[in-house]
Amino acid sequence: MHYEAGDETWGLGYTSNELLVALQTDPSVSYWLRDAATKLYQRDPIDALRDAELLVKLACLLNQEVKYV
């Protein structure tokens, strides 16, 4: 499985369970993401989505700051 930023087709054609299995078995996926994906099933999906959106914003800000240091 390979994901490119902005690739809107990534994940389409999978059910959530199929995508979880694909993430868990792909050696290129980080342990951090595997753990987060597994824990996602223990959370309210709306809360998890809000948290994920904030994490993306934080990662984008960090990326911009690192570029200019």
N, C-alpha and C positions, 0 to 999 in steps of 0.2 A: 504494500500500500504506500502510495506516495502522495503527499499533499503539497500543493503550491499555494502560497498566499493568493487569495482572490479567485481560487478555483471553485466556482459555485456548484460544480457537478460532483465534487468530492462527497462521498457518503450517500449519494442518491442511488437507489436500487438496493439499499440495505435496510433491514429493520434495525431498530435500536439494539436488539440482542445480537444480530449478525455483525453489526459494526463493533460492538463491544468485544466480541470474540476475535474479530479481525485485528483490533487494536492490541488485544492481549497476546496475540500470537505473532505479531509483526516485530522482528528484532530491531527495526529502526525506530520504534516508538519508545520514548523514555519511560523509565520506571515511574517517574513522577506522574506522567500522563496516564499510565496504566492504572496506578493507584487512584488517581482522581476520577477516572472513568468508572471504576468499580464502585467507589463511594457515592457516585452520582445517583445510583439506584436506591440509596438510603435517604435521599433528600427529596424535598418538594421540588418538582421540575422548574417552577417559576422562580423560586428563590435561587436555585442553582444557575439558571440562565442569567439572572441579574448579577450574581457574583461573577460569572464568567465574562460578562460584558465589562464589568469594572476591571477585572484582571487584564483583559485585552487593552483597555485604555491605559492602565498602569504600565504594561509591557511596551506599549507604543511610546509613552513618555520617556521611559527608561532608555529605549532604543535611540530616541532623538537626543537625549542628554549624553549618551555614550558617544555618539557620532561627533559631538562638538567639544569633547574634552580633550 
